[in-house]
Amino acid sequence: MTQPNAHPNTHTNAALLTPYSLGRLSLPNRLVMAPMTRYRGTEDGRPQPIVADYYAQRTGAGLIVTEGLWPSPAGQSGWRIPGMANAAQATAWREVTDAVHAAGGRIFAQLMHGGRLGHPEGRVDGSRPAGPSAVAAPERVALRDGSRQPAAVPREMTEEDIARTFDEYAEAARLAVTTAGFDGVELHGANSYLPHQFLADNTNLRTDRWGGSPANRRRFPLRLVRAVADAVGAERTALRLSPGNPQFGMVEEDPAPVYRPLVEELDGLGLAYLHLTDNDRYPALADLGPRWSGTLVANVGENGPATTRARGEALIAEGRAQLVSYGRAFLANPDLPARFAAGAPLNAIDRDGLYGWGPEGYTDYPTLADGPGPAALADAGR
């Protein structure tokens, strides 16, 4: 295994604002815009026109990863979450990638299957959610009438469902790369979505080849990654994991026996990167990082304070990751790398606009060129 600090793009004086070579992509800095659901899709799963403005505003990022896009109607986890399940959706996303590329940016599409998450009234086809086991999620989900209701009790996926899901992901990845023009795809295997459901203790109660032992529980994400890599190339395929993340009712008492061999097997596939979320319950970066010899994207703010510039700099300088993903900071600061470079204050998030429909709290945040916003935080970036 190669230790993270031996990576050819990492050195002791590395910093967030230094360039990085990610396969065929040349990144101007080490900042990744993390995927964040914003509910700006149309009722049939296409991105609204303002979505292109939103991502184009943030092309200063070394790499942008979109909000999660459902790879099939069976994977839709909430109303107005956009998809990548058909040509119409992919063609609409082409407007986004064209805008990003015209502004000099780089962008991956995150493919996000809800699995057990969702409700028939929050899906374009009205289908009942299905997951590894018939275990309902504890959170409420967005329905077409604008309300949020408890997630439905899912049905247990059959062998046919599982095989079809791999095919649907592969087709969605092809649409994302060929029709929509994305530079690659990130598979959402974290934060309670379908691959995570197969990995976790409380959402996978199966006793067949897809559950039970750690080896069986990691079978689904391994097969999934291989299916997508076969479809679009390993160099255009990435994976996000959040071992031990309790978000949305997930339980993983001892992630190590599941995730250590998972990462070691994934390491030989030549993926674009591994996006790893750290948390207090399980030090994923420390335990799994040495088992990964490719590009590692660190996310350390998922269930805690927003990641500061100083913390991101330390992750790179210590060789714990080559890239660092920022979520909340990129929401409120479309020019985040420029603000970090200038030591400028950061805007605060407009929480009322997080999951709205229009531009408020989405495309109306001021940049440095616009002058300070009304909610600037003087020390947020230091």
PLY file of the C-alpha trace (Angstrom):
ply
format ascii 1.0
element vertex 382
property float x
property float y
property float z
element edge 381
property int vertex1
property int vertex2
end_header
0.00 0.00 0.00
1.14 3.55 -0.70
0.91 5.99 2.18
-0.99 9.24 1.38
2.11 11.36 2.00
3.94 9.46 -0.73
1.47 10.59 -3.42
3.29 12.27 -6.32
0.97 15.31 -6.17
1.48 15.82 -2.44
4.41 17.46 -0.66
5.00 18.99 2.72
4.55 22.55 1.46
1.35 21.79 -0.45
-1.56 24.16 0.03
-5.15 24.47 -1.00
-4.38 26.96 -3.74
-1.69 24.94 -5.51
-2.46 23.07 -8.76
-3.14 19.36 -8.93
-3.23 16.81 -11.75
-6.34 14.61 -11.56
-5.82 12.17 -14.40
-6.39 14.07 -17.61
-7.76 17.10 -15.71
-5.53 19.94 -14.56
-7.02 21.48 -11.43
-5.96 25.06 -10.57
-6.35 24.38 -6.84
-7.14 21.63 -4.32
-10.68 22.80 -3.43
-13.56 20.54 -4.42
-17.13 21.80 -4.32
-18.95 19.04 -2.43
-22.25 17.63 -3.73
-25.25 19.29 -2.06
-28.94 18.69 -2.72
-30.71 21.98 -3.54
-34.13 20.89 -4.98
-33.90 23.10 -8.08
-35.14 20.41 -10.50
-38.32 20.50 -12.55
-41.15 18.08 -11.89
-39.88 15.71 -14.58
-36.34 15.69 -13.18
-34.55 18.23 -15.39
-32.39 21.01 -13.90
-33.91 24.48 -14.06
-32.04 27.04 -16.21
-30.71 28.77 -13.07
-28.80 25.58 -12.20
-26.36 26.43 -15.00
-25.84 29.88 -13.47
-25.27 28.38 -10.02
-22.51 26.01 -11.11
-20.93 28.46 -13.55
-20.57 30.94 -10.70
-18.43 28.38 -8.81
-15.98 27.37 -11.52
-13.10 28.72 -9.45
-13.21 25.37 -7.66
-10.57 22.88 -8.67
-13.42 20.44 -9.22
-17.21 20.72 -8.90
-19.31 17.71 -7.93
-23.00 18.21 -8.58
-25.91 17.54 -6.30
-26.98 13.90 -6.36
-28.84 12.88 -9.53
-31.06 9.81 -9.52
-29.95 7.16 -12.04
-33.48 5.76 -12.44
-37.00 6.60 -11.21
-36.54 3.84 -8.62
-33.72 5.88 -7.14
-35.54 9.20 -6.72
-35.44 10.14 -3.04
-37.49 13.35 -3.14
-39.58 15.63 -5.35
-37.73 18.21 -7.47
-34.41 16.42 -7.05
-33.10 16.25 -10.64
-32.15 13.03 -12.41
-29.85 11.47 -15.00
-32.20 8.68 -16.04
-33.13 9.62 -19.61
-32.01 11.61 -22.63
-34.19 14.63 -21.81
-32.58 15.01 -18.40
-29.09 14.49 -19.78
-29.68 17.04 -22.55
-30.82 19.60 -19.99
-27.67 18.97 -17.95
-25.61 19.67 -21.09
-26.54 23.33 -20.65
-24.93 23.18 -17.20
-21.70 21.49 -18.28
-21.39 23.80 -21.29
-21.66 26.81 -18.97
-19.09 25.38 -16.56
-16.64 24.43 -19.29
-17.04 27.80 -21.02
-16.01 29.43 -17.75
-12.96 27.15 -17.50
-14.32 24.75 -14.89
-14.35 20.99 -14.38
-17.44 19.10 -13.21
-18.42 15.56 -12.18
-22.02 14.39 -11.83
-22.88 12.61 -8.61
-25.20 9.63 -9.13
-27.37 9.22 -6.04
-29.82 6.33 -5.61
-32.18 6.75 -2.66
-32.74 3.04 -2.10
-35.01 2.85 0.95
-35.31 6.65 1.00
-38.34 8.18 -0.63
-42.09 7.94 -1.01
-44.43 7.10 -3.93
-45.78 10.67 -3.80
-42.27 12.05 -4.20
-41.43 10.14 -7.39
-42.17 10.70 -11.04
-43.39 7.12 -11.48
-45.15 6.73 -8.12
-43.21 3.56 -7.29
-42.59 2.25 -3.79
-38.95 2.56 -2.66
-36.85 -0.59 -2.37
-33.68 -1.18 -0.38
-31.53 -4.03 0.88
-34.14 -4.80 3.55
-37.62 -3.63 4.51
-36.36 -1.06 7.04
-37.86 2.43 6.85
-35.72 5.56 7.06
-36.40 7.82 10.04
-36.47 11.15 8.19
-39.22 12.89 6.26
-39.04 13.23 2.49
-40.25 15.88 0.03
-43.54 15.08 -1.73
-45.06 16.60 -4.87
-47.60 18.63 -2.85
-44.76 20.49 -1.15
-45.10 18.71 2.17
-42.59 16.50 3.93
-43.86 13.15 5.11
-42.27 10.08 6.72
-40.38 7.88 4.31
-42.29 4.83 3.12
-41.46 1.35 4.36
-39.39 -0.04 1.47
-39.72 -3.45 -0.05
-36.67 -5.71 -0.05
-34.81 -5.65 -3.35
-34.88 -8.89 -5.32
-32.00 -10.36 -7.32
-33.67 -8.92 -10.43
-33.89 -5.47 -8.79
-30.19 -5.56 -7.93
-29.11 -6.64 -11.41
-31.31 -3.98 -13.00
-29.89 -1.32 -10.67
-26.35 -1.98 -11.90
-27.55 -1.60 -15.50
-29.40 1.62 -14.65
-26.34 3.14 -13.00
-24.18 2.20 -15.99
-26.63 3.78 -18.42
-26.91 6.92 -16.28
-23.12 7.20 -16.23
-23.00 6.89 -20.02
-25.66 9.59 -20.36
-23.76 11.84 -17.96
-20.47 11.56 -19.86
-21.61 11.30 -23.48
-24.87 13.25 -23.69
-24.56 15.65 -20.75
-20.82 16.26 -21.18
-19.66 15.73 -17.59
-15.97 15.10 -16.98
-16.84 12.06 -14.88
-19.25 10.65 -12.31
-19.08 10.21 -8.55
-21.12 7.37 -7.07
-22.79 8.35 -3.81
-21.98 5.50 -1.45
-22.26 7.67 1.67
-24.77 9.44 3.92
-27.47 6.71 3.91
-27.89 6.26 0.14
-28.20 2.85 -1.52
-24.59 1.54 -1.45
-24.29 2.73 2.14
-27.51 0.86 2.97
-25.91 -2.38 1.78
-22.82 -1.67 3.92
-24.54 -0.70 7.18
-25.63 -2.94 10.05
-29.23 -1.79 10.49
-30.29 -1.34 6.86
-28.95 -4.64 5.51
-30.57 -7.57 7.33
-30.20 -9.96 4.41
-28.92 -13.50 4.77
-28.20 -14.12 1.08
-25.02 -13.28 -0.86
-25.74 -9.54 -0.49
-25.82 -9.45 3.31
-24.67 -10.98 6.57
-20.87 -11.15 6.51
-18.68 -8.08 5.84
-17.62 -9.69 2.55
-21.24 -10.01 1.43
-22.19 -6.50 2.55
-19.48 -4.91 0.44
-20.41 -6.97 -2.63
-22.98 -4.42 -3.86
-20.72 -1.34 -3.93
-17.90 -3.33 -5.52
-20.13 -4.62 -8.28
-21.58 -1.16 -8.77
-18.22 0.55 -9.13
-17.07 -2.07 -11.63
-20.29 -1.73 -13.67
-19.88 2.03 -13.97
-16.13 1.84 -14.62
-16.82 -0.64 -17.42
-19.37 1.78 -18.89
-17.39 5.04 -18.87
-13.85 4.14 -17.82
-12.33 3.92 -14.36
-10.58 7.27 -14.87
-14.03 8.90 -15.09
-15.45 7.02 -12.10
-15.20 8.05 -8.43
-16.83 6.93 -5.19
-17.89 8.70 -2.02
-17.96 6.81 1.30
-18.80 7.87 4.88
-17.90 4.95 7.18
-19.57 5.15 10.57
-21.67 8.18 9.63
-24.85 8.05 11.78
-26.68 10.53 9.57
-30.28 9.60 8.71
-30.38 6.74 11.18
-27.47 4.68 9.86
-25.75 2.26 12.28
-22.26 0.84 11.73
-20.88 -0.38 15.03
-17.49 -1.46 13.64
-16.82 -0.11 10.14
-13.23 -1.34 9.90
-13.85 -5.02 8.90
-16.19 -3.86 6.14
-14.38 -0.81 4.78
-10.72 -1.81 5.02
-10.98 -4.64 2.47
-13.45 -2.61 0.43
-10.96 0.23 -0.01
-8.08 -2.16 -0.65
-10.01 -3.90 -3.43
-11.17 -0.60 -4.93
-7.60 0.67 -4.89
-6.60 -1.56 -7.77
-9.31 -0.33 -10.16
-7.70 2.97 -11.20
-10.58 5.20 -10.12
-10.46 8.98 -10.52
-10.60 9.47 -6.75
-12.04 8.30 -3.45
-14.13 10.90 -1.61
-13.97 10.06 2.09
-15.99 11.62 4.89
-14.39 11.66 8.32
-16.36 11.68 11.58
-15.85 11.43 15.32
-17.13 7.85 15.56
-14.66 6.40 13.08
-11.43 8.09 11.89
-11.85 7.11 8.25
-9.02 9.27 6.92
-6.51 7.85 9.40
-7.63 4.23 9.06
-8.48 3.98 5.37
-6.24 6.64 3.86
-3.10 4.46 4.06
-5.00 1.76 2.16
-5.64 4.05 -0.82
-2.85 4.93 -3.25
-4.90 7.09 -5.61
-6.28 10.59 -5.21
-8.07 11.07 -1.89
-10.66 13.82 -1.42
-11.23 14.58 2.27
-14.50 15.87 3.69
-14.28 16.74 7.39
-17.29 19.03 7.90
-20.22 16.70 7.22
-21.62 16.48 10.76
-19.75 19.29 12.46
-18.50 22.85 12.00
-17.91 24.01 8.45
-14.39 23.31 7.21
-12.10 26.32 7.42
-9.21 27.19 5.15
-6.76 26.36 7.95
-8.16 22.89 8.40
-8.05 22.21 4.68
-4.46 23.43 4.48
-3.49 21.12 7.34
-5.04 18.06 5.68
-2.92 18.62 2.59
0.27 19.65 4.38
0.07 16.54 6.58
-0.39 14.31 3.53
-3.78 13.05 4.72
-5.48 13.99 1.41
-4.67 15.57 -1.92
-7.97 17.47 -2.30
-10.46 18.85 0.24
-14.19 19.23 -0.35
-16.14 22.23 0.91
-19.92 22.37 1.10
-21.44 25.23 3.07
-18.57 27.58 2.22
-19.18 27.08 -1.53
-22.93 27.55 -1.16
-22.55 31.06 0.22
-19.31 32.00 -1.53
-19.28 31.31 -5.27
-15.74 32.74 -5.42
-14.43 30.76 -2.43
-10.88 30.16 -3.78
-10.49 33.89 -4.47
-11.68 34.70 -0.96
-9.21 32.23 0.52
-6.41 33.73 -1.59
-7.26 37.25 -0.45
-7.87 36.31 3.20
-11.31 37.85 2.77
-14.35 37.24 5.00
-16.96 34.70 3.96
-20.67 35.23 3.43
-23.06 33.46 5.75
-25.60 30.99 4.36
-29.14 32.15 3.63
-30.82 29.17 5.29
-34.28 30.19 4.06
-33.09 29.67 0.49
-31.36 26.32 0.94
-34.18 24.24 -0.51
-36.23 26.85 -2.32
-37.30 27.09 -5.92
-35.85 30.35 -7.18
-32.55 32.26 -7.15
-32.82 33.47 -3.54
-30.14 31.77 -1.48
-28.89 30.08 -4.62
-27.45 32.40 -7.28
-27.67 35.74 -5.47
-24.67 35.53 -3.13
-22.21 38.43 -3.60
-18.65 37.94 -4.78
-15.63 39.98 -3.76
-16.13 42.08 -6.88
-19.65 42.92 -5.68
-18.41 44.17 -2.30
-19.16 42.70 1.15
-22.49 41.01 1.61
-24.85 41.97 4.44
-24.00 38.78 6.35
-20.22 38.61 6.00
-18.40 36.62 8.66
-15.05 38.24 9.40
-13.15 35.18 10.53
-14.98 32.35 8.76
-12.19 31.59 6.31
-9.25 31.72 8.67
0 1
1 2
2 3
3 4
4 5
5 6
6 7
7 8
8 9
9 10
10 11
11 12
12 13
13 14
14 15
15 16
16 17
17 18
18 19
19 20
20 21
21 22
22 23
23 24
24 25
25 26
26 27
27 28
28 29
29 30
30 31
31 32
32 33
33 34
34 35
35 36
36 37
37 38
38 39
39 40
40 41
41 42
42 43
43 44
44 45
45 46
46 47
47 48
48 49
49 50
50 51
51 52
52 53
53 54
54 55
55 56
56 57
57 58
58 59
59 60
60 61
61 62
62 63
63 64
64 65
65 66
66 67
67 68
68 69
69 70
70 71
71 72
72 73
73 74
74 75
75 76
76 77
77 78
78 79
79 80
80 81
81 82
82 83
83 84
84 85
85 86
86 87
87 88
88 89
89 90
90 91
91 92
92 93
93 94
94 95
95 96
96 97
97 98
98 99
99 100
100 101
101 102
102 103
103 104
104 105
105 106
106 107
107 108
108 109
109 110
110 111
111 112
112 113
113 114
114 115
115 116
116 117
117 118
118 119
119 120
120 121
121 122
122 123
123 124
124 125
125 126
126 127
127 128
128 129
129 130
130 131
131 132
132 133
133 134
134 135
135 136
136 137
137 138
138 139
139 140
140 141
141 142
142 143
143 144
144 145
145 146
146 147
147 148
148 149
149 150
150 151
151 152
152 153
153 154
154 155
155 156
156 157
157 158
158 159
159 160
160 161
161 162
162 163
163 164
164 165
165 166
166 167
167 168
168 169
169 170
170 171
171 172
172 173
173 174
174 175
175 176
176 177
177 178
178 179
179 180
180 181
181 182
182 183
183 184
184 185
185 186
186 187
187 188
188 189
189 190
190 191
191 192
192 193
193 194
194 195
195 196
196 197
197 198
198 199
199 200
200 201
201 202
202 203
203 204
204 205
205 206
206 207
207 208
208 209
209 210
210 211
211 212
212 213
213 214
214 215
215 216
216 217
217 218
218 219
219 220
220 221
221 222
222 223
223 224
224 225
225 226
226 227
227 228
228 229
229 230
230 231
231 232
232 233
233 234
234 235
235 236
236 237
237 238
238 239
239 240
240 241
241 242
242 243
243 244
244 245
245 246
246 247
247 248
248 249
249 250
250 251
251 252
252 253
253 254
254 255
255 256
256 257
257 258
258 259
259 260
260 261
261 262
262 263
263 264
264 265
265 266
266 267
267 268
268 269
269 270
270 271
271 272
272 273
273 274
274 275
275 276
276 277
277 278
278 279
279 280
280 281
281 282
282 283
283 284
284 285
285 286
286 287
287 288
288 289
289 290
290 291
291 292
292 293
293 294
294 295
295 296
296 297
297 298
298 299
299 300
300 301
301 302
302 303
303 304
304 305
305 306
306 307
307 308
308 309
309 310
310 311
311 312
312 313
313 314
314 315
315 316
316 317
317 318
318 319
319 320
320 321
321 322
322 323
323 324
324 325
325 326
326 327
327 328
328 329
329 330
330 331
331 332
332 333
333 334
334 335
335 336
336 337
337 338
338 339
339 340
340 341
341 342
342 343
343 344
344 345
345 346
346 347
347 348
348 349
349 350
350 351
351 352
352 353
353 354
354 355
355 356
356 357
357 358
358 359
359 360
360 361
361 362
362 363
363 364
364 365
365 366
366 367
367 368
368 369
369 370
370 371
371 372
372 373
373 374
374 375
375 376
376 377
377 378
378 379
379 380
380 381
